Amino acid sequence: MSYVDLAPSARELQDVRYLFTDIDDTLTTEGKLLPQTYEALWDLSRAGIAVVPVTGGSAGWCEHIVRAWPVAAVIGESGAYCVTRRDGDVVFDYWEDGALQGERQRQHLQTIKGLISQRSRTFRIAHDQVFRLADVAIDIQGHDPREVEDLASSIKANGGTVAISSIHINTWIGDYNKRSMSERVLTEMFGVDPDETAAVTAFVGDSRNDAPMFGFIRNSFGVNNIIPVLSQLQHAPKWVSSQPAGLGFADIAQTILNAAGAGSETSHQLLTEPAVMPARK
């Protein structure tokens, strides 16, 4: 049994230069980006810390973010591509090939529609599916978790990869996920030596589909609303904020900023031990 630490020390976070973060219910609070959270993104950017949202969100959402937010890149549709600005243009770098991934998506969407029609008529394809380039998203808010698991199992049985967030089942055909694309971005885009990754990176998430990132990045944080699903995670965050969603992210950002400017080892008290302790497998 391994327990989540009480709070990070400044020494653990002082070298962080790349902050990866989930979006829904991590940056956003009830679907909104609070002013405190947006200011935290600017504070990180001004301090020279590159923020990279890693989301199951659609291409349309990702393009807006990379244009309007102070971020270095956006990893979209659970790792299908990375979106950046280069010389004023928005560029999509796909995990494999855009046309191939798009064709797989079209076929997979028909499979998913058939499964929903046959087994789970109460589920709906997400309204932003038209803006997606590689995956299929299914709305799950308000559904019984057992129904969600049953549908996810059916999708896997039909060859789909599945990631479950606080709002969607995201599913696709391919051997990528949030972690694999984040590793590629670090090494190929930012030129980070894999031996240095543990020291220079941090991650913030809130849900089951963030487990691969919690396992990849040593300096991993959950916002407080992750507590109900901690026991379901194969890899859990090392620290959990005392506040939920965007307010928790703002506290975590300040903790990282304090560490970057601190000359001695101290603890930031905005992060507290969670009420539920997960066993690590």
C-alpha positions in Angstrom: 0.0 0.0 0.0 1.4 3.3 -1.1 -0.1 6.6 0.1 -0.5 9.9 -1.6 2.0 12.4 -0.1 0.8 15.3 2.0 2.3 18.1 -0.1 5.2 18.6 -2.4 8.4 20.3 -1.4 9.9 23.2 -3.3 12.9 21.0 -4.1 10.7 18.4 -5.9 9.1 21.1 -8.2 11.9 23.7 -8.6 13.0 22.4 -12.0 9.5 22.1 -13.6 9.4 23.7 -17.0 6.6 21.8 -18.7 3.1 21.5 -17.2 0.7 19.1 -18.9 -2.9 19.4 -17.8 -6.3 17.9 -18.5 -9.1 20.4 -19.3 -12.6 19.3 -18.5 -13.2 19.5 -14.7 -9.5 20.2 -14.2 -9.1 23.6 -15.8 -12.8 24.2 -16.2 -15.3 24.4 -13.4 -18.8 23.3 -14.3 -17.8 23.9 -17.9 -16.5 27.4 -17.4 -12.9 28.7 -17.3 -12.8 30.8 -14.1 -10.8 34.1 -14.1 -8.5 32.7 -11.4 -7.7 29.7 -13.6 -7.0 31.7 -16.7 -4.8 34.1 -14.8 -2.9 31.1 -13.4 -2.2 30.0 -17.0 -0.8 33.5 -17.8 1.3 33.4 -14.6 2.8 30.1 -15.6 3.5 31.3 -19.2 5.1 34.6 -17.9 7.3 32.5 -15.6 8.6 30.5 -18.6 6.7 27.3 -17.8 5.2 25.8 -21.0 1.6 24.7 -20.5 0.3 21.8 -22.6 -3.3 20.9 -22.3 -3.8 17.1 -22.9 -7.5 16.5 -23.6 -10.1 14.2 -25.2 -11.5 17.4 -26.6 -12.2 17.9 -30.3 -10.0 19.5 -33.0 -12.2 22.6 -33.0 -11.8 23.0 -29.3 -8.0 22.5 -29.6 -7.6 25.0 -32.4 -9.4 27.7 -30.3 -7.2 26.9 -27.3 -3.9 27.1 -29.1 -5.0 30.4 -30.7 -6.4 32.1 -27.7 -4.8 30.7 -24.5 -1.2 31.2 -23.3 -0.2 27.6 -24.1 2.8 26.1 -25.9 0.8 23.3 -27.6 -2.4 21.2 -27.2 -2.7 17.4 -27.4 -6.1 16.6 -28.6 -8.5 13.7 -28.9 -6.6 11.6 -26.3 -3.3 11.8 -28.2 -4.4 11.6 -31.8 -2.5 14.8 -32.7 -0.6 17.7 -31.2 -1.7 21.3 -32.2 0.8 24.2 -32.3 1.2 27.7 -33.7 4.1 28.1 -36.2 4.7 31.3 -37.9 1.1 32.3 -37.2 -0.4 29.1 -38.7 -2.1 26.4 -36.7 -0.5 23.0 -37.4 -1.8 19.6 -36.6 0.9 16.8 -36.1 -0.9 13.4 -36.1 0.2 10.3 -34.3 0.3 8.5 -37.6 -1.4 10.0 -40.7 -4.3 12.3 -40.8 -6.1 10.6 -43.7 -5.6 7.1 -42.1 -6.8 8.2 -38.7 -9.8 9.9 -40.3 -10.8 6.8 -42.2 -10.5 4.7 -39.1 -12.7 7.2 -37.3 -15.4 7.1 -39.9 -15.6 3.3 -39.7 -15.5 3.3 -35.9 -18.3 5.9 -35.7 -20.6 3.5 -37.6 -19.7 0.7 -35.2 -20.4 2.9 -32.2 -23.7 4.1 -33.6 -24.7 0.4 -34.1 -23.8 -0.5 -30.5 -25.7 2.4 -29.1 -28.7 1.5 -31.2 -28.7 -2.1 -30.2 -27.7 -1.9 -26.5 -27.8 1.5 -25.0 -30.4 3.8 -26.6 -30.1 6.4 -23.8 -26.5 7.2 -24.8 -25.8 9.9 -27.4 -22.8 10.8 -29.6 -21.3 14.0 -28.3 -22.5 17.2 -29.9 -19.0 18.1 -31.0 -18.4 14.9 -33.0 -18.6 17.0 -36.2 -15.4 18.8 -35.1 -13.5 15.6 -34.3 -10.8 14.2 -36.6 -9.8 10.9 -35.2 -12.0 9.7 -32.3 -15.6 9.2 -31.3 -17.0 10.8 -28.1 -20.1 9.5 -26.3 -21.8 11.7 -23.6 -22.0 9.8 -20.3 -23.1 12.5 -17.8 -26.1 11.4 -15.8 -25.6 7.7 -16.7 -25.2 4.9 -14.2 -21.5 3.9 -14.0 -22.5 0.3 -14.6 -24.1 1.3 -17.9 -21.0 3.2 -18.9 -18.8 0.2 -18.1 -21.1 -2.1 -20.1 -20.9 0.1 -23.2 -17.2 0.5 -22.8 -16.7 -3.3 -22.7 -18.8 -3.7 -25.8 -16.6 -1.1 -27.6 -13.4 -2.8 -26.6 -14.9 -6.2 -27.8 -15.3 -4.5 -31.2 -11.6 -3.5 -31.3 -11.8 0.1 -30.0 -9.5 1.7 -27.5 -11.5 3.3 -24.7 -10.8 6.2 -22.3 -13.4 7.3 -19.8 -13.4 10.9 -18.5 -15.8 12.8 -16.3 -18.0 13.7 -19.3 -17.3 11.2 -22.2 -16.3 7.8 -23.3 -13.7 8.6 -25.9 -12.9 5.8 -28.3 -10.6 5.3 -31.3 -8.7 2.8 -33.3 -4.9 3.1 -32.8 -2.1 2.4 -30.4 -1.7 5.9 -28.9 -3.0 7.6 -25.8 -2.4 10.8 -23.8 0.9 9.5 -22.4 2.4 8.3 -25.7 1.8 11.6 -27.5 3.0 13.6 -24.5 6.3 11.6 -24.6 6.7 12.4 -28.3 6.0 16.1 -27.7 8.6 16.2 -25.0 11.3 14.6 -26.9 10.6 15.7 -30.5 9.1 19.2 -30.0 10.7 20.4 -26.8 13.9 18.4 -27.1 13.8 17.1 -23.5 16.2 14.2 -22.7 14.1 11.3 -21.3 16.5 11.1 -18.4 15.4 14.7 -17.4 11.7 14.2 -17.8 10.9 13.4 -14.2 12.5 16.6 -12.9 11.2 19.1 -15.5 7.6 18.0 -15.9 4.3 18.1 -13.9 0.8 17.0 -14.7 -2.7 17.8 -13.4 -5.8 15.7 -14.0 -9.2 14.7 -12.5 -10.4 11.5 -14.0 -9.8 7.9 -15.0 -8.5 8.7 -18.5 -5.7 10.6 -16.8 -4.2 7.5 -15.2 -1.6 6.9 -18.0 -0.3 10.5 -17.3 -0.2 9.9 -13.6 2.0 6.9 -14.2 4.2 8.7 -16.6 4.9 12.0 -14.9 6.4 11.8 -11.4 5.2 15.3 -10.3 1.5 14.4 -10.7 -1.4 16.3 -9.2 -5.1 15.6 -9.0 -7.7 18.3 -8.4 -9.9 17.5 -5.4 -12.8 16.2 -7.5 -10.7 13.2 -8.4 -11.2 11.7 -4.9 -14.3 9.6 -5.8 -12.4 7.7 -8.5 -9.0 7.4 -6.9 -9.5 3.7 -6.0 -10.3 2.9 -9.7 -7.0 4.3 -11.0 -4.2 2.0 -12.0 -1.9 5.0 -11.5 -2.9 7.7 -9.0 -1.7 11.3 -8.6 1.1 11.9 -6.1 -0.7 14.9 -4.6 -4.3 16.1 -4.5 -5.4 19.7 -4.1 -7.7 20.9 -1.4 -10.0 22.6 -3.9 -11.7 21.2 -6.9 -11.4 21.8 -10.6 -10.2 25.2 -11.8 -9.6 26.5 -8.3 -7.5 23.5 -7.5 -5.5 24.0 -10.7 -4.9 27.6 -9.7 -3.6 26.4 -6.3 -1.3 23.8 -8.0 0.0 26.4 -10.4 0.9 28.7 -7.5 2.6 25.8 -5.7 4.8 25.2 -8.8 5.5 28.9 -9.2 6.4 29.2 -5.5 8.8 26.3 -5.9 10.4 27.8 -9.0 11.2 30.9 -7.1 12.1 29.3 -3.7 15.6 29.0 -2.5 14.9 26.6 0.3 12.8 23.5 0.8 9.3 24.4 2.0 5.8 23.0 1.7 2.8 24.7 0.2 -0.2 24.3 2.3 -2.8 24.5 -0.4 -2.3 20.8 -1.1 -3.7 18.3 1.4 -3.9 14.6 1.9 -7.0 13.2 0.2 -9.7 11.5 2.2 -9.4 8.3 0.3 -6.1 6.4 -0.1 -5.7 4.3 -3.2 -3.6 1.2 -3.4 -1.0 1.3 -6.2 -0.9 -1.8 -8.3 
